[in-house]
Amino acid sequence: MSPELISILVLVMVFVIATTRSVNMGALAFAAAFGVGGLVAGLDADGIFAGFPGDLFVVLVGVTYLFAIARANGTTDWLVHAAVRLVRGRVALIPWVMFALTGALTAIGAVSPAAVAIVAPIALSFAARYGISPLLMGAMVVHGAQAGGFSPISIYGSIVNGIVEREKLPGNELVLFLSSLAANLVIAAVVFVVCGGLKLWAQGAVDERDDGAGDGGGSPAAAGSRAAGAAPVPQKAAPRTAELRTDPAPAPRPSTETTNLTPSRIATLASLLALVVAVLVFDLDAGLTAITLAVVLSTLWPDDSRKATGQIAWPTVLLICGVLTYIGVLDEMGTITWAGEGVGNIGVPLLAAVLLCYIGALVSAFASSVGIMGALIPLAVPFLERGEIGAIGMVAALAVSATVVDVSPFSTNGALVLAAAPDVDRERFFRQLMVYGGIVVAVVPAAAWLVMVVPGWG
């Protein structure tokens, strides 16, 4: 049996054991990286740790630390209240506001994970307050980021267009952008309907001036819970199987102090604004910036932030870093290139095209989307040069397939959503994201191939 095949089978075993034995998948993946990397691939410790996502580790820790402080001092409550006032109490509009906001950030040049890191904690705090499915809100944030991700001035768009130019393939920047925008918009609309968005819309507006007065039936939280069609679900009774629909427990009613701006809240809002400026304007690392700002706030208001470090999503950090370290071992072994070259040698161009889309989606669910596109587009060059497949459509299909799956909890964006969700059963939410990511991986590459490749664009 080839080393590449062994490494893939071990990855399957990691998933099976983690699912059936409730062992942290990241811990299993670290053990697998040590075993496969050392015994099968002959890698030393440096080779095994080469795949450790140090940048993602810092982002997850920094962002969850900063927003834990924001939750402790009531800043997120203030932001949620302000968002309700902005849409005149129409809670159903908030997921679309978050979709548009992250899309605008990536379209003007923000890296997708940076945009998600900025928006997701606020969006998911809103979801917790008003009983909206965290899966719905998280998916809207991630798909919004990818909807704007291929504009001609965006990071993803510039990279892919550069690869196309370097490989001397026909390209169309507008088609690439609109393909990703349309695909993510359609997916977001489907998720909105399936996860209770229409019930939120039918509920109508809540009174944004209601800060918890009256009984539970008249509070915004109760209204949001009824709108989502949700009954309270104790966390200990959470089912072990993932579902696409979420049954969020109603959040506590807002405090009467929600609208007050205290000095600590003003400083926290200034820190969040500084994070946005540092990432978008000065191109600083989101994780390091967030940790620095969190440390400053902790020093000034230690009482508010004393428990914040305990609210960092450590199990999520272990899970994501372990799995990505093992994927790094696969990359070092050449497993990913081995699979891609095997598909590229298939003699039927349309079949090779759909398989490349699936490889891009599956691998990108665990690894760098840009890295996968950078590897797969050159693999498609030989049969694209023969003119049997339209290059513009194929590049657009690969781009959509490799990025739309970033809702996976193993991708950077999905991990940020999982880590940012407050007051949820994380094991259950993780499984929901994994099931949803699996559905996207199974469906979207085939749809992209059918719509963009089969007609022969370009």
Solvent accessible surface area in square Angstrom, and as a share of the most:
residue,aa,sasa,rsa
1,M,159,0.71
2,S,43,0.28
3,P,61,0.39
4,E,34,0.15
5,L,72,0.36
6,I,52,0.27
7,S,0,0.00
8,I,59,0.30
9,L,81,0.40
10,V,31,0.18
11,L,29,0.14
12,V,80,0.46
13,M,113,0.50
14,V,9,0.05
15,F,46,0.19
16,V,81,0.47
17,I,63,0.32
18,A,9,0.07
19,T,64,0.37
20,T,91,0.53
21,R,177,0.64
22,S,62,0.40
23,V,63,0.36
24,N,46,0.24
25,M,5,0.02
26,G,0,0.00
27,A,41,0.32
28,L,37,0.18
29,A,2,0.01
30,F,56,0.23
31,A,64,0.50
32,A,12,0.10
33,A,0,0.00
34,F,153,0.64
35,G,25,0.24
36,V,7,0.04
37,G,0,0.00
38,G,29,0.28
39,L,161,0.80
40,V,51,0.30
41,A,35,0.27
42,G,62,0.60
43,L,41,0.20
44,D,94,0.48
45,A,61,0.48
46,D,114,0.59
47,G,14,0.14
48,I,15,0.08
49,F,122,0.51
50,A,67,0.52
51,G,20,0.19
52,F,73,0.31
53,P,17,0.10
54,G,33,0.31
55,D,101,0.52
56,L,9,0.04
57,F,70,0.29
58,V,33,0.19
59,V,17,0.10
60,L,0,0.00
61,V,15,0.08
62,G,0,0.00
63,V,2,0.01
64,T,5,0.03
65,Y,26,0.10
66,L,0,0.00
67,F,3,0.01
68,A,0,0.00
69,I,2,0.01
70,A,0,0.00
71,R,56,0.20
72,A,54,0.42
73,N,17,0.09
74,G,6,0.06
75,T,0,0.00
76,T,6,0.04
77,D,43,0.22
78,W,59,0.21
79,L,32,0.16
80,V,2,0.01
81,H,17,0.08
82,A,37,0.28
83,A,15,0.12
84,V,0,0.00
85,R,127,0.46
86,L,133,0.66
87,V,16,0.09
88,R,199,0.73
89,G,0,0.00
90,R,87,0.32
91,V,5,0.03
92,A,1,0.01
93,L,61,0.30
94,I,1,0.00
95,P,0,0.00
96,W,68,0.24
97,V,49,0.28
98,M,11,0.05
99,F,16,0.07
100,A,61,0.47
101,L,81,0.40
102,T,0,0.00
103,G,10,0.10
104,A,54,0.41
105,L,20,0.10
106,T,2,0.01
107,A,22,0.17
108,I,113,0.57
109,G,26,0.25
110,A,6,0.05
111,V,60,0.34
112,S,4,0.02
113,P,31,0.19
114,A,10,0.07
115,A,0,0.00
116,V,0,0.00
117,A,1,0.01
118,I,17,0.08
119,V,2,0.01
120,A,0,0.00
121,P,2,0.01
122,I,37,0.19
123,A,0,0.00
124,L,2,0.01
125,S,11,0.07
126,F,1,0.00
127,A,1,0.01
128,A,26,0.20
129,R,23,0.09
130,Y,6,0.02
131,G,0,0.00
132,I,1,0.01
133,S,3,0.02
134,P,12,0.07
135,L,0,0.00
136,L,0,0.00
137,M,0,0.00
138,G,1,0.01
139,A,1,0.01
140,M,0,0.00
141,V,0,0.00
142,V,1,0.01
143,H,0,0.00
144,G,0,0.00
145,A,0,0.00
146,Q,0,0.00
147,A,2,0.01
148,G,4,0.04
149,G,3,0.03
150,F,0,0.00
151,S,8,0.05
152,P,63,0.40
153,I,122,0.62
154,S,1,0.01
155,I,68,0.34
156,Y,18,0.07
157,G,0,0.00
158,S,59,0.38
159,I,63,0.32
160,V,0,0.00
161,N,28,0.14
162,G,34,0.33
163,I,12,0.06
164,V,10,0.06
165,E,134,0.60
166,R,151,0.55
167,E,46,0.20
168,K,181,0.77
169,L,16,0.08
170,P,71,0.45
171,G,52,0.50
172,N,64,0.33
173,E,87,0.39
174,L,107,0.53
175,V,43,0.25
176,L,7,0.04
177,F,43,0.18
178,L,84,0.42
179,S,11,0.07
180,S,1,0.00
181,L,59,0.29
182,A,54,0.42
183,A,21,0.17
184,N,0,0.00
185,L,82,0.41
186,V,94,0.54
187,I,26,0.13
188,A,0,0.00
189,A,42,0.33
190,V,84,0.48
191,V,7,0.04
192,F,14,0.06
193,V,78,0.45
194,V,53,0.31
195,C,6,0.04
196,G,4,0.04
197,G,0,0.00
198,L,104,0.52
199,K,103,0.44
200,L,4,0.02
201,W,116,0.41
202,A,90,0.69
203,Q,72,0.32
204,G,18,0.17
205,A,59,0.45
206,V,16,0.09
207,D,70,0.36
208,E,39,0.18
209,R,184,0.67
210,D,28,0.15
211,D,27,0.14
212,G,15,0.15
213,A,78,0.61
214,G,60,0.58
215,D,103,0.54
216,G,37,0.35
217,G,42,0.40
218,G,48,0.47
219,S,1,0.01
220,P,3,0.02
221,A,2,0.02
222,A,22,0.17
223,A,10,0.08
224,G,1,0.01
225,S,10,0.06
226,R,129,0.47
227,A,4,0.03
228,A,9,0.07
229,G,50,0.48
230,A,19,0.15
231,A,64,0.50
232,P,95,0.60
233,V,36,0.21
234,P,91,0.58
235,Q,99,0.44
236,K,206,0.87
237,A,69,0.54
238,A,23,0.18
239,P,50,0.32
240,R,138,0.50
241,T,95,0.55
242,A,23,0.18
243,E,73,0.33
244,L,51,0.26
245,R,91,0.33
246,T,15,0.08
247,D,53,0.28
248,P,18,0.11
249,A,56,0.43
250,P,55,0.35
251,A,19,0.15
252,P,106,0.66
253,R,116,0.42
254,P,11,0.07
255,S,57,0.37
256,T,108,0.63
257,E,99,0.44
258,T,2,0.01
259,T,61,0.36
260,N,76,0.39
261,L,83,0.41
262,T,53,0.31
263,P,97,0.61
264,S,11,0.07
265,R,22,0.08
266,I,94,0.48
267,A,24,0.19
268,T,0,0.00
269,L,38,0.19
270,A,56,0.43
271,S,11,0.07
272,L,17,0.09
273,L,115,0.57
274,A,42,0.32
275,L,2,0.01
276,V,38,0.22
277,V,56,0.32
278,A,10,0.08
279,V,13,0.08
280,L,52,0.26
281,V,103,0.59
282,F,133,0.56
283,D,116,0.60
284,L,98,0.49
285,D,59,0.30
286,A,11,0.08
287,G,0,0.00
288,L,109,0.54
289,T,20,0.12
290,A,0,0.00
291,I,51,0.26
292,T,80,0.47
293,L,31,0.15
294,A,0,0.00
295,V,74,0.43
296,V,74,0.42
297,L,5,0.03
298,S,22,0.14
299,T,101,0.59
300,L,106,0.53
301,W,76,0.27
302,P,69,0.44
303,D,108,0.56
304,D,46,0.24
305,S,7,0.04
306,R,161,0.59
307,K,160,0.68
308,A,1,0.01
309,T,69,0.40
310,G,65,0.62
311,Q,81,0.36
312,I,10,0.05
313,A,4,0.03
314,W,117,0.41
315,P,87,0.54
316,T,5,0.03
317,V,7,0.04
318,L,72,0.36
319,L,16,0.08
320,I,0,0.00
321,C,3,0.02
322,G,0,0.00
323,V,2,0.01
324,L,24,0.12
325,T,0,0.00
326,Y,0,0.00
327,I,13,0.07
328,G,13,0.13
329,V,0,0.00
330,L,8,0.04
331,D,88,0.46
332,E,95,0.42
333,M,30,0.13
334,G,24,0.23
335,T,4,0.02
336,I,28,0.14
337,T,69,0.40
338,W,109,0.38
339,A,33,0.26
340,G,1,0.01
341,E,84,0.38
342,G,44,0.42
343,V,19,0.11
344,G,21,0.21
345,N,127,0.65
346,I,53,0.27
347,G,67,0.65
348,V,85,0.49
349,P,24,0.15
350,L,72,0.36
351,L,83,0.41
352,A,0,0.00
353,A,0,0.00
354,V,20,0.11
355,L,60,0.30
356,L,0,0.00
357,C,0,0.00
358,Y,65,0.25
359,I,26,0.13
360,G,0,0.00
361,A,0,0.00
362,L,103,0.51
363,V,27,0.15
364,S,0,0.00
365,A,5,0.04
366,F,23,0.09
367,A,29,0.23
368,S,67,0.43
369,S,8,0.05
370,V,34,0.20
371,G,41,0.39
372,I,11,0.06
373,M,1,0.00
374,G,24,0.23
375,A,48,0.38
376,L,6,0.03
377,I,1,0.00
378,P,41,0.26
379,L,44,0.22
380,A,0,0.00
381,V,16,0.09
382,P,77,0.48
383,F,5,0.02
384,L,11,0.06
385,E,127,0.57
386,R,140,0.51
387,G,62,0.60
388,E,107,0.48
389,I,8,0.04
390,G,8,0.08
391,A,5,0.04
392,I,34,0.17
393,G,0,0.00
394,M,0,0.00
395,V,9,0.05
396,A,1,0.01
397,A,0,0.00
398,L,3,0.01
399,A,0,0.00
400,V,2,0.01
401,S,0,0.00
402,A,1,0.01
403,T,0,0.00
404,V,0,0.00
405,V,0,0.00
406,D,7,0.04
407,V,2,0.01
408,S,6,0.04
409,P,1,0.01
410,F,4,0.02
411,S,3,0.02
412,T,41,0.24
413,N,2,0.01
414,G,0,0.00
415,A,0,0.00
416,L,5,0.02
417,V,1,0.00
418,L,3,0.02
419,A,2,0.02
420,A,5,0.04
421,A,0,0.00
422,P,11,0.07
423,D,122,0.63
424,V,35,0.20
425,D,37,0.19
426,R,67,0.24
427,E,85,0.38
428,R,22,0.08
429,F,3,0.01
430,F,21,0.09
431,R,27,0.10
432,Q,2,0.01
433,L,3,0.01
434,M,48,0.22
435,V,58,0.34
436,Y,11,0.04
437,G,3,0.03
438,G,40,0.39
439,I,76,0.38
440,V,5,0.03
441,V,22,0.12
442,A,60,0.47
443,V,87,0.50
444,V,16,0.09
445,P,0,0.00
446,A,38,0.29
447,A,47,0.37
448,A,5,0.04
449,W,55,0.19
450,L,108,0.54
451,V,86,0.50
452,M,13,0.06
453,V,2,0.01
454,V,65,0.37
455,P,82,0.52
456,G,38,0.37
457,W,95,0.33
458,G,63,0.61
